[in-house]
Each structure stands twice: as C-alpha cells, then as structure tokens.
Amino acid sequence: TPAPSEGQRAMTPRDVKMLIQSGRELHGLRLQGMDFRGLNLSGAIMADTDLSGADLSGAQLNGSMFVDCLWSGAVFEHAKLDQCAVRGGDATGVRMSGASMSDASFHGVALSASNFDNVQAGALSFSECDLSGASFKNIGSQMLVFYEGMLDRTDFSGSLLFQTTFYQSDLRTSIFDGCRFDKTIFTESNLSGRSLKGLAFATCQFTDA
C-alpha cells in the first residue's frame, strides 16, 4: 500500500527509512533539504517526491526507483546507486561525484549542470536526458550509453570511455580534453567542426558520425 502524502506532520529521515524498509511506496512527499547521509534506503520506490537540496551522501539506494521526482541541488556523493532506475523528473545541479552506479539508468531526466565526476559504474545509461553542462570528469566506468540526449558543453575531461556508446548525440560542443576512447561506438552522432587531435582512440567504431 503506498504511503499517503504527508500532510499531518513533518517527516523525519527515520520515518522515511522505516517506510521504505516496510515495503511502502512513497508518493508526493516533501523531503527537501533533509539529511539522509549514510542511511540504508535500498529498494526505495518514490514518485512525485521532492528531494531537492537533500543530502544523501554515502546513502545506500541500490535497486531503488524514482519516478518524476525533484532532485535539484541534491547531494548523492559516494552514494550506492547500483541498479537504480530514474524516470523523468528534475535533477538539475545534482551532485553524484564518487557514486557507485553500476546497471543504473536515467530516462527523460533533466540533469543539466549535474556532477558525475569520478563515478564508478558499469552499464550506466542515459536516454533522452538533458546533460547540458554536466560534468563526467575522470570517470572510471565502462559500457556507458548516451542515447538521444543533450550533451551541450558536457565535460568528459580525463575520462576513460571504455565500451561507451554515443547514439544520435550532438557532440560538437562536448569537452573531451585528455580522454581515452577504447572500443567506443559513435552511431549517428554529430562530431562535425571539432578537432579530435591529441585524443587517444583504440578500436573505436564510427557509424554515420
């Protein structure tokens, strides 16, 4: 049974943890600015929930699902987000540096100016997301997928993009300073007008790029 929208009293992080651990789905809650640092919230299911400005640094959120939630300005640094699914919502300016995000997926999420520096992940995918001005510096990830997203001024500096796929992506203003591309696939992606001089490519594939 979904938890009702909280209108009677203010929720606390402990309340939220107990609801999640009891298997309740959280709908329409206002959790902005709350301190969830280090809490185990694995398996959470949240919809239309406001987490803007909340601090989830080091929290465990493995296997969680977020639908049309507000994450703007939230902090997930060094959090565990493996097998996490995010569908829709606004996560503008979210900070996820150092997070673990293997088998996580984002679809239709506003992620402009977000920070994914030093993320460790395998099979991390972004489809139809706005990643304008986002930062993916020094990531140690493999099998990343960027599908039909906005990558205007997205910064991948210093990253190893191993088995990464860019599908129908406009990369003309993306930043790849010091990047290494290994088994990277560019499919129907726009690289026109930019210099790739000095970048390291190994067994990469370009199809209609």
BELGIGI-V525564 format. One record per run of one state. SS is the DSSP state (h for helix, s for strand, l for the rest). FROM is the first residue (numbers start at 1). LEN is the number of residues. If there is no record, write none. Layout:
ss=SS from=FROM len=LEN
ss=SS from=FROM len=LEN
This chain:
ss=l from=1 len=2
ss=s from=3 len=1
ss=l from=4 len=9
ss=h from=13 len=9
ss=l from=22 len=4
ss=s from=26 len=2
ss=l from=28 len=2
ss=s from=30 len=1
ss=l from=31 len=4
ss=s from=35 len=1
ss=l from=36 len=4
ss=s from=40 len=1
ss=l from=41 len=4
ss=s from=45 len=3
ss=l from=48 len=2
ss=s from=50 len=1
ss=l from=51 len=4
ss=s from=55 len=1
ss=l from=56 len=4
ss=s from=60 len=1
ss=l from=61 len=4
ss=s from=65 len=3
ss=l from=68 len=2
ss=s from=70 len=1
ss=l from=71 len=4
ss=s from=75 len=1
ss=l from=76 len=4
ss=s from=80 len=1
ss=l from=81 len=4
ss=s from=85 len=3
ss=l from=88 len=2
ss=s from=90 len=1
ss=l from=91 len=4
ss=s from=95 len=1
ss=l from=96 len=4
ss=s from=100 len=1
ss=l from=101 len=4
ss=s from=105 len=3
ss=l from=108 len=2
ss=s from=110 len=1
ss=l from=111 len=4
ss=s from=115 len=1
ss=l from=116 len=4
ss=s from=120 len=3
ss=l from=123 len=2
ss=s from=125 len=3
ss=l from=128 len=2
ss=s from=130 len=1
ss=l from=131 len=4
ss=s from=135 len=1
ss=l from=136 len=4
ss=s from=140 len=3
ss=l from=143 len=2
ss=s from=145 len=3
ss=l from=148 len=2
ss=s from=150 len=1
ss=l from=151 len=4
ss=s from=155 len=1
ss=l from=156 len=4
ss=s from=160 len=3
ss=l from=163 len=2
ss=s from=165 len=3
ss=l from=168 len=2
ss=s from=170 len=1
ss=l from=171 len=4
ss=s from=175 len=1
ss=l from=176 len=4
ss=s from=180 len=3
ss=l from=183 len=2
ss=s from=185 len=3
ss=l from=188 len=2
ss=s from=190 len=1
ss=l from=191 len=9
ss=s from=200 len=3
ss=l from=203 len=2
ss=s from=205 len=3
ss=l from=208 len=2
